[in-house]
Amino acid sequence: MSTHDADVVDVLHRLTAAGRRRLRLGALLALVSALVSALLTTTATADSGGGTIAPVRLSLLQPDVSKASVYRAAGIDMVTLELGWDAYQPAPGTTDRDYVARQVRTAEAFRSAGLGVVLDLGVQYPPAWAFDLSSATRFVDQYGTAWHGDTGTDVLNAVWEPLARQAEAAYVRQVATDFTGIPFVSVRVGGLLSGEVRLPPPTSAGHSDSMWGFDPRARAASPVSGWSPGTGTPSDAAAWVDFYLGSLADFEVWLARTVADSFPGTPLDVLMPGWGMRPGDTQTAIDALAVTGSPGRVVAEVGPGLDWARQTAALAATGLDITLVTTWLDAPSYGSSARDESPADHLARLAAQHGLPISGENTGGGGQAALDRVVAQAAALPITRVTWMSAGSLTSGGGVTLTDLRRAFPPAVAPAAPTGVTARRLDVWVVVSWQPPPTDGGSPVTRFTVSMSATGSSVTAPADSSAVLFRVAPGTSPSFTVTAANGSGTSPSSAPVTVVNGAAGGSWIVAAVPGGRLFTSPDGREFFLVSAEGVVLSHALGQGPGRRDADPAPVATTSRGELAAPPAMPAAAALDVPDAGPLAHSRPGTAVGDCRETVTTAAAAVSSAGWAATPPAQTAAGVLIDYLRLLMNAPADAPQTSGCIPR
């Protein structure tokens, strides 16, 4: 018996024991809460039906639309559509409609070839007019040097200049409007040099320690007025470094929210470049800035603001669907510590702390050695998507071909058949159970389907299931088969199994509980928690609370909020179940957000005189809570209770 099953049984025992002693209202409600929690937790933490990590999906940067069918035939899953803000809006208030039409056609051509499309907004290519919005649209270092980069790195200072943010936000909204109806796989978010989350490099205009927070807007926002490296106190340096790194994280959160608002429901890929700051780097920079005016040996990461720990925490706090992308997936590790591990390992460590997924892309070039490193990282880390830089390099002369890339990450196939299938009779019900297939085909199992020979009826169960419940006609011995399915297909059927007898004698009791129904054996020692569709959510064995009568007994109360003996749990006598076929009916409640079912108590209280019939539309949780109102003789306006059964 699993830990969660034991939790369910323990709470059931405690609820039954409540009938043998007087219990105050608060204590009873605590037990109810524990039961609901145990049931919901059991549902949410069932063992996975899959066997291995999902296969890696392959994406290409800088693809050639004329080769879309070639990419798909080679097993490529998606490509990136890269826009250019400068081409999109060449003048203030104008949009190049011919350019937009070409890009829309390109996206549609990729999708027609069976490729997913990742959108790169191209904010890293600002139009010339955007730099004229104010005197603070360019980054400036402590030496007064304004940053001017090459194509893709000559970026707008939207970290500190609000007018730059307004222009970027308007552009993002325009793109979303123009591409309405095209379902992008994700949108890349970075907004700065090369479309990544980084400020200009520390080497500029003959200097090697540039810090880029000294434009007029940044100076005005600085917490230490007039501060510059090498001046003030160590605490001044600490306050400024915190401001500098925090400003970049704030910008990235703003950009992520801006993109998410314009592309609702579309996942975001946030590009995290370089090596990333490591533990101790912030303090090292503060100490060096306060004494010498230079960040010292950590300038390569501190200058561009690569504070991944801060950025990861800030992005996770948004609650958006964000994947962190290392743009240096082919970088090596130099040790196992947080300071020496590779960028991919370090980013994976930080992402895991906040429950964010990661993916990665190579830096470009490197040939077979780079591919080997990418493969090793994808196998060792929870990476399910690899982006290759670039499509144009996938030739025999580039060291890695499309064939090499696909061979390194083979596609998934359908899983093998489930094993260990059994069919056990319980009164007029049959529990069919199974074990996951020995191989999942390289892609996680997404569902199981159990079929009964007598009627052709079937039950589809989610991947975290291992048993379903059928009701069978008396005197029949049907056979059952089970199949498994993943994203690539459906397995062969398992060998047919016929019903074997289970516990003999007596009728099983069926009671409505949160999430479905509770089946209790005649001796009260065995329990099956079953969803409305017939999927067995939990199976527990133990010292049961004893059989309950079908008819509830009257409540005997001695004072408000106390009870002497509880009535019986209501039996679901009027289950909408045919004589043969799967136990199933329309799911109560409404799917909301991340809840597979949202359960809320019925508004009306149940009379203490007896148990009223429950209409099919009422939620299972309402049945239990109303029953407990009956236990407590609670008024109709008692506080309502609700809960979420996770997907």
N, C-alpha and C positions, 0 to 999 in steps of 0.2 A: 504494500500500500504506500502510495507516495505521501510526501509531507503535506501537500495540499489536501489530499483525500483525508488524511488523519485530522486535519484542521476542521473539515466539514463534519466528520463523525464526532469529534470532540464537542463542537458547538451544539450538534443535535442532542448529544447526551446531556449537555448542560441545560438545554431548553426543556428536555423531558424531566430532568431532575427538579426543574422549577415547579413542577406540579406536585412535588412531594414536600414542598415547604412554601411558606409565605414569602413573596418576593415583592420588593418595592418597584414602582413604575420605572424608575431610572435604571435599576439593575436589569429589568426585563428588556428595556429598550437597548441596553448595552449588548445583551445577548443577541437580540435581533440584528443589530448592526454587525456583530461578529459573524453571524450566519451569512448575511448578505455579502460581507467582505470575503468570507471564505469561498462562497460560491463563485463570486466574480473573479477572485484571484485564480481559482481552479480553471476557469474558462480561459483566462488570459495567459496562463503559463504552461499550457499543455506542451508535451514534447513535440519537437518538429518532425514532420513526416519526411523531410528531405535528408540527404546524406552528406552532401559536400557543398562547398562554397559555389555560388553561382558563377557561371563562366564569365570571362571578361568580354565586355562589349567594346568594339573598336570604333574609334572616331578619327576623322582626318581633319587637319587644318589645311587651309589654302587648297581646296579641291578644285578640279576642273570639271565643270558641269557636263562637258561633252563626254566624260568618262564615267558618268553616274552609273550606268548599267554595268560597266566593268568593275567598279568598286563593289557593287552589290553582289555580283557573281563571285567575287573573290572573298565574300564574307564580311565586308565592312558593314557596320550597323548604322552609322550616322556620319554626317559631315557638318562642318561649320560654315555658315553663311556670314561673311564678314562685310559689314557696311563701312562707309566712310562719312562721318558727319560733314566734312568739308564738301564732299560731292553731293550729299543729300540736301544741304541748305547752304548753297554757295554765297548767298547774300541774306542780310537780315530780313526776316519775315517772308522768305521765299523757299519753296521746295521744288527741286528739279524733278518734275513728274516723269520724264523719260527715264531718268536714273532709277526712280522708285519702281517703275513698271518692269524694268529689266531685272531688278533684284527680286521682285515678286515672282516673275516667271522662272527665275533660277531656283528659288525655293520650291516652287511647284514641280519643276522638273526633277529635282532631287527626290521629292516625296513620291512622284510617280514611278521612280525607279525602285521604290521600296526602302529608301534611306530616310532615317530621322534627320531632322535639321536642328542644329544648335545655333542660336543667334548671337553674333558678336555685334554689338551696337556701333562699334567704331568711335566711341567717345574720345579715344586717343588720337583721333585725327580732327582736331577742331578747325573750323573755318577761320580764315584770317580776321574776319570782322569781329569774332568773339574776343580777340585780344584788345580791341579798342573799347570794350565796355567800361573799363576803368583803368586807373593807374596801378591796380593790384592784381592784374590777371596773370602775371608771371611770378614764378617762385624766385625769391631773392635770398642769397646766403649772407652770412655775417660780414662778408667783405664788400657787400653792395652789388655783387654780380647777379644779373638777372639770367635765369636759365633759358637757353635756346637749344633745342635738341634737333635731331633729324626726324624724318617721317616716322610717326608712331611714338616718338619720345618728346616731341615739341608740344607739351600738353598745357592745358589751361589750369590755372590755380583755383580749383573749386574747393580746395580744402579750407581756405580762409576767406575767399571773395564770394559774398552772397550773390552778386550779379552773375558770376560764372555758374553758380548752382542753378539759378533761375533759367539760364539759357540751356544748360544741360537737361534740366527737367522738362522744358518745353520740347526739346528735341526727342527725348525718350517717349513722351506722349504722342508726338507726331508719328513716330515709327510704329507704335502700337496701333494707332488708328489705321495707318496705311497697310499693315499686315494683318488686319482683322480676318479671322477665319483660317489662318495658317497655324496649326498646333505645333509650336516649337517644343522640342525635347527639353530644352533649358535655355536660359539666357546667361551669357558670360558677363561677369561683373568685376570691374577693377577700376576703370576710369582714369588711370594715370599712365605712367610710362609703359608702353607695349601692352596697354589694356590691363595691367596688373595693379596690385595694391603696393605701390612704391613711389616714393619721392625721387627727385633726381639723384644721381650718384655723387659721392663725396669729391670726386676728381673733376675740377672745373676751373678754367681760366688760370691754370698754373698752381692751383691749390689742391690739396689732397684730403682736406678735412672739412669740406663744406657742409653746413647744416642749413636747411632750406626753410627756415621759419622767421624771415626778417623782412618780408614785404610789408607795406604800410598796414594792411589789415591784420597780419599776424602780430606785428609790433603792438598795435592797439589792443589786441586781445591777450597779450602776454601777461601772466600773473606777476611778473617782476619787471616793472617799468624800466626801460632803458638797458636791460641786461644784455650782455653779449659774452661769448665765451672768454674765460679768463678774468672776469670781473665779479665783484660781489662775494658772497659767502657760499660754502657748500650747500646750504639749504636753498639759496637762490638758484644754484645750478640744478638741484633736485626738482624744484618747482617748475623750472623751465623745461627740463627733459620730460617731466610728466605731462606738461602742456603740449609739447611737441609731438610726443607719441600718441597722446590721447586725441589730439586734433585729427590725426590720420585715421584712427579707429572711428571717430565720430563721423568723418566724411564717408567712410566705407559703409557704415550703418545707414547714413542718409541715402547713399546711392542705392543700396540694396532695397530699402523701403520704397524709393522712388520707382525703381524698376518693377518691384512686386506690385505696386499700386497700378501700374500701367499694363502689366501682364499678369493679371490675377490667376492664381492656380498653377503658374508655370514655375518649375524649379529654377534655382539660381546656382550658377557655378562661380564661386569667388576665387580669383586667381592669386595664389600666394607664392611670390617668386623668391629666388635666392636661397640662402642658407637659413635665414631666420635668426633673430636674436635668441640667445641661449641663457640659461640661468646664470646670473651674475653680471651679464653684459650691461644692464642698466646702471648698476652701482659702479662698475668700472668706468662707464662714460661720465657719470656724475663726478667721480673723483678726479678724472683727467681734465674735464672741462673747468672745474673749479681752480685747478692749479696751473695747467699749461695752456688752457684755452682750446685744446684739441681733444676729441673723443678717444684718441689713442688707437690701440690695436683693434677696437671693436667698431671703428668708424664705418667699415664696409656694410655693417648691418644696421647700426644706429642711425647713420646719416640718412639712408632711404626710409627709415622708420619701420623696419621689419619686425615689429613687436607682435609676433604671432599669438603669444599667450593672451595679450590684451585684446587683440582683434578677434580671436576665436571666441572669447568670453562675450564680447560685445555683440558679435553676430548671432551667437546662440541665444542671447537674451531677446532677440527680436521675435523668436518663434517662427521665423520664415523657413521655407523648405530650401535649405542651403547645403551645398556640397563644397567642401574646401578642396582646392585643386593645387597640388604642388606642380610647379612648372619645371622642376628639376628631378624628375622621377629616375633618371639614369645616373644620379650622383651617388658616389660610394659612401659608406660609413667608415669612420676611422676609430671606432670603438663602440662600446655598448652604453656608455653614459649619455645623459641628456645633452652634454656639450659636444660629444663626438659622433653621435648617430647621424645618419643621413637626413636630408630635408624631409624625405617621405616618412621615415620612421618618426622623426620629431613631430611632424604635423599630425601623423596618425595618433601619437600619444596625446597631443593637445585636443584633437577632435574627439577622442574617446571620452575625455573628461567631461565633455559637454554634449555627448550624444549626437555629434555631427558626422555624416559620412565623408569619405575622402575619395578623390580620384587623382589621376596624374597624367602628365604629358612629358615627353622627352624634350631636351633643349634643342634638338636638331643636329643632324650629323652623328658621327660616332660609329656608324656602321653596325656590324653584327655584335660588337662588344656592347654597344649601347642597348641593342635589343635584348641581349642576354641579361643585362642588368635590370631592364624594365620587367622582363618576365619573372626574374627572381623576386623583385619587389612586389609585383602583383600577386605572386604565390604566397608571400610571407605576410602581407598586410591585407586588411579588408577593402581591397580595391576591386571594384567590379566594372570599371570603365577606364580604358587607356586611350588617350588622344595622341596621335602621331604627328609630329612636326617634321616634315610636311608631306602632303600627297605628292608634290613634285619630286621629292627625293626618293620615292619608291620605284627605283629603276635599278638595273644591274650595275650601272655606274655609281649609284648612290650607296652601294653596300648592302642594302636591304630592299627586297622587292615586296610587292603585294602578297605573293605566295609565301615568302618568308614570314611576313607578319601574321597571316592567317594560320600558318602551320604552328607558329609559336603560341597562338591562342585558338585552339580548335573549337568549332561551334558545338553547341549542345545537341543531343538527340533525345528521343523519348526514353523514359525510364524503363527499367526492368519491371516485371510483374511483382506485386506485393507477395509476401511470403507469410507462412504461419497462420493461414486463414482458418478460423473455427466458427462454428455456428452452434450456440447453446440455447436450449429451450428453457424459458422461464414462464411457466403457466401458459398463457396464450400469446406470449411474446417470444421472440428469438433475438439474442444478442449475437451479432456477427462482428468478430474482431480480427485484426490482422497486424502484421509487422511491416514496416516500410520496405520498399524494394532494396535489394543489395546495392544497386547503383541507381543514381538519379539521372543519369545521362549527361551530367555536367551542368544541369540547370535544376534549381530547387523544385520539388514536387509542389504543385499548387492545389491539388484536390485529389480525392479518391471517390470512386463511384462503386457502390455495392448494388448488385442486381440479384433478384429472386426469380428462380426458374418458373415457379407455378403461375405467376401472373405477368412476368416481365416488368414488375415494379422495380424501381431503383431509388436509392438515396445518394445524393452527392454531399460529401463531407469535406471540410477544409483540410489543409495540409497538416494541421496540428492534431488531427483526429486519429483514433485507432480502433473505433468501434461504432456501430450504429444499432438501432433497435427497430425491429419489424414486428407487426402483429400478423399472425398467421391463422388461417382457418383451422378449426379443430379437426384432428384426424389426418392432417396432411404432413408430409415430410419434404418440403421443398429443398432445393439445393441453391447455393449462393456462390457468386464469383465477385472478385474485386479487381478493379483496374486503378492505376495511378496515372496522373497526367502532369506534364510540365509545359513550359512555354513552347516546346518543340514538338509535342505530340502526346499520344496516349499509349500506355504500355499494353502488352498482351494481357488477356484475362488470366487470373490465377486459376489453378485447377479447381473444379467445382467441389464443394463440400456440402454434405447433408447434415441435417439437424441431429444433434445428440441431446439426450435428456439432461436437464440440469437438476436443480433441487426439486425433490418430489413433494407433492401434497400441498394443499392450501393455495390461496389466491394472493397474488402480490397486490400491495396497496399503492395507489397512485395519488400523489398530492401535488398541487401546484406550488411552485417555489420560484424565486427570482431566476430568470433565465430559462425556464422550461418546467419540467416535472420531476419529482423525486419518486422513484420506484423503490419500495421497501419490501423485503422478503417477508413471508408469513411469520418467521420467528424474530423479525426485527433485527437481524444480524448482518444484513447485506443491503447495500444501497447503490442505485444507479441514478446519477443526475443526468437527465436527457434534455436536449434542446427541443424547441418546437418542431424542428425538421427531423428529429429522430437521431441526431448525433449524440453519442454518449460522451458527456463532458467529464464525468468523473465516476469511478467505481471504487467503492469502499467496503471493507470487511471489518468486522469488529463486534464488540459487545453492544448489541443494538438496544434501543430504548423500549422495545416491546411493541406488539401490534396495537394499532390505534383503532378504535371503533369508527365506523363510517359516519355515524350520526353524532353530531357534537352534543356534549353534555352542557347543561346550563352553567353559567359562571357563578361561583359562590364568592362574593366579596365581603370582607369584614369592615373595610373602610376605604375611602377614596385612594385609588392607586395601589391597593393590595389585593392579592387573590389567594384563595386557599387551594384550589385545584383547577388546572386548565382544562378546557374542553378538548376534544380530539382534533387533530389536524384535519381539515376538510378533505375528503376524498374527491377526486375528480371523476365523478361517476358518469358525467356526460361528455366524455372525450369524443371529439369529432374524428373517430378513427374507424375505417372500414374493417370488415371481417378479415380481409387479406390486403396486404400492401404495406408500404412504409408508414410509420407513425409520423404524420406531418399535417400541418394546417397552416393557414396564413399567419405570418409572424405578427405578433402584437407590437404595437408601438410604431415609431417612425425612426428610420436611420437618420442620425444627426451627427455631423462632423466625424469624429473618430470613434463614435459609439456604434457598435453593431446594432444595439437596441437601447433606447432610452426608456427607463421604466419609472413610472410615477404612480403613486397610490391613487385609488379612486377617491373622488371628493366626498362621497356619501359614506357614513359609518354604517357598519353592519349591526343590526339589532342583536342584543344579547340573548334574544329568545331562541335563536337558531342561525343556521348558515343559509344565506341567500344564494341562489344560483348565480354563477359568474358568467356574464356574456362573453362570447369568444373574443370580442375586440378588447376586452380589458386586459391589462398587462399581468403577467404572472407575479410580478412584485406586488401589484395591488392586491392580489389574492392573499398573499402572506401577510401583508401589513394590515389588511382588513381583518384577517383572522386574529391578529394580535390585538387589534382594537377590541375585538370581541373578548379576548382574554382579559383586557383591562377595563372593559365596559367604557371605552373612550368615547367622548362626544364626537359629533360629525365634524366639528371645526378643529379637531386636533391637528397639530402640525403635519403637513404632508411630507413624505419622504421620497427621494428620487435617487437613482443611481445609473451608472453607465456600464453596460456590458461591452468590454473592449472588442474591437474587430479581431 
